[in-house]
Amino acid sequence: MPTVTAIEIQQKAIQMLQADAEKILKLIEVQMKNFTMPQCPLYEEVLDTQMFGLSREIDFAVRLKLIQEDTGKRILQELERKLNELNELYRENKNTSE
């Protein structure tokens, strides 16, 4: 059986965290398209819960030294940037349709 290197484990951890971040983005996209608007408490609750969960995953990976702290911060910042863009797009579409 081949030996898994520390670099391979680190790359896998990063991939998994990025995949979880993408799941959050997709969940929020679906929620915005079908159910709620960004000011809705349900939207905020889902977003807060999901972001908290991802931040805890990242903290865990950092503590295990699977990823660097700056890598974890970058994953969260990238997700926040995408969510802000999505929110802005929603607002622009809402203003255009009114």
Number of C-alpha atoms within 10 A of each C-alpha: 3 4 6 8 9 11 11 12 13 16 14 14 18 20 12 13 20 18 12 18 21 14 13 19 19 13 14 24 16 12 16 17 10 9 12 15 18 17 8 11 11 14 17 15 11 15 18 12 12 19 18 12 13 20 18 12 17 24 17 13 19 17 12 10 12 19 21 17 14 10 13 21 14 12 19 19 12 14 18 15 12 14 18 12 12 17 17 13 12 17 14 11 11 11 9 8 7 5
